Amino acid sequence: MTQNQTMQSMPELEINDKQTDAIRYMQHGFPHWRIRWHYHDEYELHLIVASSGRMFIGDYLGNFRPGCLVLTGPRVPHNWVSIAPDGICHELRDHVVHFDHDVIAGATTLLPELRMLRPLLERARYGIEFFHQEDIAEKYMLRIKESNGAARVGYFCELLDMLARSPDQQLLSTTRIELSANDDFQKTIDHVVGYVTEHYRQKISLPQVAAMVSMSDGHFSRSFRKATGNCFNDFVNRVRIANACDLLSRTDMAVTLISFEVGFNSIANFNRRFMQHKGMTPSEYRQQVRQRYSARASSGVEH
């Protein structure tokens, strides 16, 4: 399944109305119908255990590998797109825990001991990625799966407490995005996102894409920013930078060649945009990523 095939599905409001529990465990493999650009009313704690690819959280675009652990808040659009040859399947790709906002928010009001979770829940509305917590998180998620009643609540609270205290976490989306239900424009956004992620190596202009979706330049620009939190040109640059990061982390390709490979027309523009989005040069990013993976490999931790 290709990245473009996955992103072609309609971004939709997922309604989990068949379960009454406030804390719910799910798991699935790859490919699976749940792998799509979507959002829902619940918080979601998501752990990848197989495959690698691109993740989309709000306006964030980045890479994921086994061990990727992310918490998203209510109505934050998200997707993990595995990049694998056709025919490749994984029986288990994802551990997922959903929990309801109203129930958890009410619990933090009634129980003073849970109030320390409020900042975590607020940050989740931007998406949070946690590092070095995947092994213990998986243990707790499986305990939640295998338990019910007060025991499940206990394991859940311990897991959130651990994540709230973790020093190794980062916010993902730069903008707080909460999609409204039945937003027909999301169909258009999905089409545009799919087009950009497939054609980012080529020249892409706002007038070209606006015409593609039969909208005026101004209307498309305003609507795209409202739906994604990004101006269109910035979104295109984010996609290109995300793919550049992938090449920097897993190849020895020269930075100049990478800049043209991902669609920039000059090395100066590439370096400027990369610094703007990542706060460092491409060479510094490559060095930092390799140091991180080297440290994890030496400690026996894969991510």
C-alpha positions in Angstrom: 0.0 0.0 0.0 1.5 3.3 -1.0 1.3 6.6 0.9 -0.9 8.2 -1.7 -3.3 5.3 -1.7 -3.8 5.6 2.0 -4.2 9.4 1.9 -6.8 9.2 -0.9 -9.5 7.9 1.6 -11.9 10.6 2.8 -10.9 12.2 6.2 -13.8 11.4 8.4 -15.2 11.7 11.9 -14.8 8.3 13.5 -17.6 7.6 15.9 -17.0 4.9 18.5 -20.5 4.3 19.6 -20.5 0.5 20.2 -18.6 0.6 23.5 -19.7 2.3 26.7 -16.4 2.1 28.6 -14.6 5.4 29.1 -11.2 3.6 28.5 -11.0 1.4 25.4 -8.2 -0.7 24.0 -7.9 -1.5 20.3 -5.2 -3.1 18.1 -4.9 -3.7 14.4 -2.4 -4.8 11.7 -1.4 -3.5 8.3 -3.2 -2.9 6.0 -6.4 -2.1 7.8 -9.4 0.2 7.3 -8.5 2.3 10.3 -5.4 3.5 8.6 -6.8 6.7 7.1 -6.8 10.5 7.7 -9.4 10.8 10.4 -10.4 12.4 13.7 -12.7 11.6 16.6 -14.0 12.9 19.9 -11.6 10.7 22.1 -8.1 11.2 23.2 -5.9 8.5 21.5 -2.6 7.0 22.8 -1.0 5.2 19.8 2.0 2.9 19.8 3.5 1.6 16.5 5.1 -1.9 16.9 5.8 -2.7 13.2 6.6 -0.9 10.0 7.9 2.6 9.3 6.5 5.5 7.3 5.1 9.0 7.6 2.8 10.3 10.4 0.5 13.3 10.0 -0.6 14.9 13.3 -2.5 18.2 12.9 -0.1 20.2 10.8 2.9 18.1 11.7 4.5 15.8 9.1 7.3 13.4 10.2 8.6 9.9 10.2 7.8 7.0 12.4 9.4 3.7 13.2 8.5 0.9 15.6 8.4 2.4 19.1 6.7 5.6 18.0 4.4 6.6 20.9 2.0 9.6 20.3 -0.9 11.0 22.3 -3.5 13.0 20.4 -6.4 15.1 21.7 -10.1 15.2 20.7 -10.7 16.1 17.0 -7.0 16.4 16.2 -6.7 14.9 12.6 -4.1 12.1 12.4 -2.8 9.2 10.4 0.2 6.8 10.3 1.0 5.9 6.7 3.2 2.8 6.5 5.4 2.8 3.4 5.9 -0.7 2.3 5.9 -2.7 -1.0 2.6 -4.1 -2.1 1.8 -7.4 -0.5 3.6 -6.7 2.8 1.4 -7.3 5.8 1.8 -7.0 9.5 -0.6 -8.9 11.8 0.0 -6.3 14.5 1.0 -2.8 13.8 -0.7 -0.6 16.4 -1.7 -0.7 20.0 -4.3 2.0 20.7 -6.0 3.3 23.8 -9.0 5.7 23.5 -10.4 7.6 26.4 -13.2 10.1 26.7 -12.6 13.8 27.4 -15.6 14.5 29.6 -15.1 11.5 31.8 -11.4 12.2 32.4 -11.9 15.9 32.8 -14.6 15.2 35.3 -12.3 12.8 37.2 -9.6 15.5 37.4 -12.1 17.8 38.9 -13.4 15.4 41.5 -10.0 13.9 42.5 -7.3 16.3 43.4 -4.7 13.6 42.8 -5.5 13.6 39.1 -5.2 17.3 38.6 -1.6 17.0 37.6 -2.8 15.3 34.4 -4.5 18.5 33.1 -1.4 20.0 31.5 -0.8 16.7 29.7 -4.4 16.6 28.3 -4.1 20.2 27.2 -0.8 19.6 25.4 -2.4 16.5 23.7 -4.5 18.9 21.6 -1.3 19.6 19.6 -0.2 16.0 19.6 2.7 14.7 21.8 5.4 12.3 20.9 7.1 10.4 23.7 10.6 9.0 23.6 12.2 6.1 25.5 8.8 5.1 26.9 7.7 2.5 24.4 8.5 -0.7 26.3 6.7 0.3 29.5 3.9 1.9 27.6 3.3 -1.4 25.7 3.2 -3.3 29.0 0.5 -0.9 30.5 -1.5 -0.9 27.2 -1.6 -4.7 27.3 -2.7 -4.6 31.0 -5.5 -2.2 30.0 -6.5 -4.7 27.3 -6.6 -7.7 29.7 -8.3 -5.9 32.6 -11.6 -4.2 33.4 -13.3 -2.2 36.1 -11.2 -0.5 38.7 -8.1 -2.5 37.7 -8.3 -1.0 34.2 -8.7 2.5 35.6 -5.7 1.9 37.9 -3.4 0.8 35.0 -4.6 3.7 32.9 -3.9 6.3 35.5 -0.4 4.9 36.1 0.3 5.0 32.4 -0.9 8.7 32.1 1.1 9.6 35.2 4.2 8.1 33.7 3.7 10.0 30.5 2.9 13.3 32.2 6.2 13.0 34.2 8.3 12.0 31.2 11.0 14.5 30.3 11.4 13.1 26.8 8.4 14.4 25.0 7.7 17.0 22.3 4.7 18.8 20.9 4.0 18.0 17.2 1.5 20.3 15.6 2.4 24.0 15.7 -1.3 24.9 15.6 -4.2 23.6 17.6 -6.5 22.0 15.1 -9.9 20.6 16.1 -12.0 19.6 13.1 -15.7 20.1 13.3 -18.1 17.2 12.5 -19.5 16.9 8.9 -17.0 19.3 7.5 -17.4 18.7 3.7 -14.4 20.8 2.9 -12.2 18.1 4.5 -12.9 16.0 1.3 -11.2 18.7 -0.7 -8.3 19.0 1.9 -7.7 15.2 1.7 -7.5 15.4 -2.1 -5.0 18.3 -1.9 -2.9 16.5 0.8 -2.8 13.4 -1.3 -1.7 15.4 -4.3 1.0 17.3 -2.5 2.4 14.1 -0.8 2.6 12.4 -4.2 4.0 15.3 -6.3 6.1 17.3 -3.8 9.2 16.8 -6.0 7.5 18.9 -8.7 6.7 22.6 -8.9 3.4 23.1 -7.0 1.7 26.5 -7.0 -1.4 27.7 -5.1 -3.2 28.8 -8.3 -2.6 25.4 -9.8 -4.0 23.5 -6.9 -6.9 26.0 -6.4 -7.9 25.4 -10.0 -7.6 21.7 -9.5 -10.3 21.8 -6.8 -12.4 24.4 -8.6 -11.9 27.3 -6.1 -10.6 30.8 -6.5 -7.1 31.4 -5.2 -8.3 33.6 -2.3 -11.1 31.2 -1.2 -8.8 28.2 -1.4 -6.0 29.9 0.6 -8.4 31.0 3.4 -10.2 27.7 3.6 -7.0 25.6 3.5 -5.5 27.7 6.4 -8.7 27.4 8.4 -8.8 23.6 8.0 -5.1 22.8 8.5 -3.6 25.7 10.4 -1.1 26.2 7.6 -0.9 28.5 4.6 -0.7 26.3 1.5 2.9 27.2 0.6 4.1 26.5 4.1 2.3 23.1 4.0 4.1 22.2 0.8 7.4 23.1 2.4 6.6 21.0 5.4 6.0 18.0 3.2 9.3 18.6 1.4 11.2 19.1 4.7 9.7 15.9 6.2 11.0 13.9 3.2 14.3 15.6 3.4 14.6 14.5 7.0 13.9 11.0 6.0 16.7 11.1 3.4 19.1 12.8 5.8 18.5 10.1 8.5 18.8 7.0 6.3 21.1 7.9 3.4 24.5 9.4 2.8 23.1 11.5 0.0 24.7 15.0 -0.3 22.6 17.8 1.2 22.6 19.6 -2.2 21.2 16.6 -4.0 18.6 16.1 -1.3 17.4 19.7 -1.7 16.7 19.1 -5.3 15.3 15.6 -4.8 12.6 16.9 -2.5 11.5 19.8 -4.7 13.5 22.9 -3.8 14.9 24.9 -6.6 18.0 26.2 -4.8 20.2 25.0 -1.9 19.9 28.4 -0.3 16.1 28.3 -0.2 16.3 24.7 1.1 18.7 25.6 3.9 16.6 28.6 4.9 13.3 26.6 5.0 15.0 23.8 6.9 16.3 26.1 9.5 12.9 27.7 9.8 11.1 24.4 10.4 13.8 22.5 12.3 15.8 25.1 14.0 19.1 23.7 12.7 20.9 23.1 9.5 20.4 19.9 7.5 23.9 18.7 8.4 23.2 19.3 12.1 20.0 17.4 11.8 21.7 14.4 10.2 24.4 14.4 12.9 21.8 14.7 15.7 19.6 11.8 14.4 22.6 9.5 13.9 23.8 10.2 17.4 20.4 9.5 18.8 20.1 6.2 16.9 23.6 5.2 17.9 22.9 5.8 21.5 19.7 3.8 21.3 21.5 0.9 19.5 24.2 0.8 22.1 21.6 0.7 24.9 19.7 -2.1 23.1 16.7 0.1 22.4 15.2 0.2 19.0 12.9 3.1 17.9 
